[in-house]
Amino acid sequence: MRATVDPDVCIGCTLCTEICPDVFRMEGDKAVAYADPVPDKARELCKNAASQCPVNAIAVME
């Protein structure tokens, strides 16, 4: 599984980094997905972070 964050859409709310710090971190005022691939232990949290993103900036690909 891979996750990406669209920097043009991300508003820097930090919600994804709070939900799934094993995959997402802040770089400046935008979130990035730094774990590629997503670790098995973080898969469900990663999907949750994507679904909770208020601007749908996170894409998750199986």
Secondary structure, DSSP 4 states (H G I P E B T S, - for coil): -EEEE-TTT-----HHHHH-TTTEEEETTEEEE--SSPPGGGHHHHHHHHHH-TT--EEEE-
